[in-house]
Amino acid sequence: MEQLNGNEPFTLHGSDTSIILQDFWRWAYSDLLNNTHRGVLAEFLVHSALGTKDVARADWLPFDLTSPSGLRIEVKSSAYLQAWTPEDVFSQIIFDISKKLAWDGATYASKAMRNNDLYVFCVFTARTRDVSILDLDYWDFYVLPTSVLNEKVPEQKKISLSSLLKLEPIKTDFSGLPAAVESVRLPDETT
């Protein structure tokens, strides 16, 4: 899919209008604390850290991203602050790790599973709205092979940050994310 740059105009009767795609993006996606938008933002951050900048996001894949080495990545995000809560009310950090039915474009798989090689759990750590969600110093990333979840919590659907930490994921900041992702060894690989 071709990536758009935001300057594409909306047209009416074959002529450009004063409305451009960037206007829509500003209108629809400015609230990045919103759970849905924050999740896509987290995917974008992982995507950008891995250096795959010219690839557009694809919906409906059984995983979110592919690393440069071909690892299938599922990205999950959470934050202490939510768009709909007062500033002094903090959410518990919880991630969805449930098995899913993969979609191949025509049919769903017959068996639900975790359809990826690893997870990147992204946490926006700010506890005040004075901090911009665009400030990468306030993001923590936890990288964990899917095989660990399959072994330790095979049927679990959600995991809290405290439970995740017990599984010893690789914790990193934005700049360390590529090395953390590429350091993951899959069960059939030798170290």
C-alpha atoms as one frame of an Amber mdcrd trajectory, in Angstrom:
protein
   0.000   0.000   0.000   1.258   3.474  -0.867   1.970   5.725   2.100   0.189
   9.073   2.035   1.948  12.264   3.126  -1.060  14.211   4.404  -1.028  16.879
   1.715  -3.427  14.980  -0.544  -6.513  17.142  -1.186 -10.122  16.077  -0.951
 -11.782  16.736  -4.278 -15.250  17.811  -5.304 -16.486  17.624  -8.901 -12.938
  16.869 -10.044 -11.335  19.878  -8.360  -9.271  20.184  -5.203 -11.008  21.588
  -2.133  -9.358  23.491   0.700  -9.487  20.306   2.786  -6.421  18.077   2.867
  -5.872  14.651   4.402  -3.796  16.196   7.207  -6.920  18.093   8.310  -8.691
  14.776   8.823  -5.750  13.311  10.710  -5.642  16.323  13.056  -9.390  16.162
  13.624  -9.636  12.398  14.177  -6.376  11.458  15.853  -5.181  14.325  18.040
  -6.198  12.610  21.297  -3.295  10.154  21.482  -4.145   9.140  25.057  -7.310
   7.505  23.718  -6.762   3.723  24.015  -7.305   3.005  20.328  -5.057   5.807
  19.129  -2.388   5.081  21.762  -2.264   1.472  20.584  -1.657   2.539  16.999
   0.885   5.112  18.220   2.735   2.357  20.099   2.827   0.265  16.908   4.201
   3.292  15.068   6.901   3.809  17.698   8.057   0.192  17.476   7.863   0.366
  13.684   9.949   3.571  13.671  12.510   2.238  16.142  13.036  -0.812  13.940
  13.768   1.395  10.935  10.970   0.175   8.681   9.723   3.714   8.005   8.571
   3.285   4.397   6.098   0.493   5.125   2.479   1.512   5.757   0.477  -0.086
   8.572  -1.557  -3.084   7.504  -4.770  -3.983   9.311  -6.057  -7.519   9.745
  -2.703  -9.278   9.817  -2.439 -11.901  12.574   0.403  -9.789  14.106   1.254
  -6.083  14.071   4.748  -5.733  12.608   7.643  -7.638  11.101  11.189  -6.893
  12.250  13.992  -6.431   9.704  15.082 -10.021  10.448  11.541 -11.355   9.903
  10.314 -11.722  13.492   6.529 -11.392  13.796   5.769  -8.805  16.490   2.602
  -8.137  18.472   2.570  -4.655  20.044   0.499  -3.924  23.154   0.215  -0.606
  24.956  -0.986   0.747  28.258  -0.712   3.965  30.268  -1.277   5.247  33.776
  -3.284   8.172  32.386  -6.401   7.614  30.321  -8.183  10.120  28.113 -11.443
   9.788  30.057 -10.199   9.840  33.680  -9.230  12.738  35.958  -5.485  13.425
  36.061  -5.013  12.083  39.588  -6.637   8.725  38.810  -4.121   6.175  37.542
  -4.992   3.024  35.660  -3.509  -0.366  36.364  -1.148  -1.412  33.577  -2.762
  -4.450  31.922  -2.202  -5.967  28.495  -4.319  -8.277  26.335  -2.395 -11.485
  25.584  -5.338 -13.630  24.551  -5.102 -16.075  21.701  -6.716 -14.907  18.463
  -8.111 -16.492  15.330  -5.817 -15.436  12.478  -7.419 -13.963   9.353  -5.819
 -14.712   5.981  -7.931 -12.294   3.958 -10.592 -14.863   3.160 -11.169 -17.041
   6.240 -10.361 -17.273   9.912  -8.062 -19.970  11.237  -9.821 -22.876  12.938
  -7.736 -22.610  16.121  -7.004 -19.534  18.237  -3.337 -18.988  19.034  -0.748
 -16.300  19.640   0.250 -15.667  16.051   3.572 -13.946  16.639   7.158 -14.608
  17.656   7.393 -11.929  20.315   5.543  -9.182  22.101   6.597  -5.606  22.644
   4.674  -4.214  25.612   4.724  -0.409  25.555   3.966   1.696  28.636   3.464
   5.454  28.566   4.693   6.177  32.094   3.645   9.818  32.577   1.492  10.528
  35.603   0.677  14.106  34.691  -0.927  15.573  31.600   1.887  18.149  31.473
   4.007  15.456  29.801   3.533  15.028  26.069   2.796  11.509  24.858   5.296
  12.349  22.103   8.127  12.542  24.668   9.869   9.198  24.169  11.636   9.546
  27.537   8.279   8.617  29.106   7.881   5.326  27.252   9.123   1.976  28.549
   9.263  -1.055  26.288   9.269  -4.695  27.410  10.219  -7.386  24.899   9.193
 -10.977  25.552   9.211 -14.061  23.324   5.732 -15.468  22.802   7.090 -18.880
  23.771   7.477 -17.640  27.365   3.790 -16.724  27.540   2.825 -20.014  25.912
   4.870 -21.919  28.490   4.148 -19.920  31.658   0.595 -18.609  31.081  -0.770
 -20.595  28.134  -4.479 -19.861  28.648  -4.219 -16.439  30.286  -6.010 -13.632
  28.433  -4.617 -10.573  30.207  -1.424  -9.824  32.075  -0.601  -7.021  34.490
   2.736  -5.243  34.401   3.715  -6.783  37.739   2.992 -10.296  36.419   4.784
  -9.524  33.168   7.895  -8.438  35.082   7.999 -11.839  36.799   8.495 -13.385
  33.343  11.702 -11.327  32.965  11.106  -9.443  29.724  13.866  -7.277  28.301
  13.149  -3.730  29.474  14.423  -0.988  27.213  13.924   2.566  26.153  13.132
   3.669  22.604  16.740   3.741  21.419  17.433   0.230  22.725  14.343  -1.309
  21.181  15.918  -2.580  17.920  18.675  -4.445  19.783  16.179  -5.838  22.306
  13.887  -7.138  19.553  16.710  -8.678  17.549  18.213 -10.309  20.659  15.130
 -12.520  21.078  15.887 -16.152  20.373  13.037 -18.330  19.277  12.719 -21.826
  20.832  14.149 -23.633  17.808  17.159 -21.299  17.531  20.499 -21.955  19.155
  22.168 -19.222  21.149
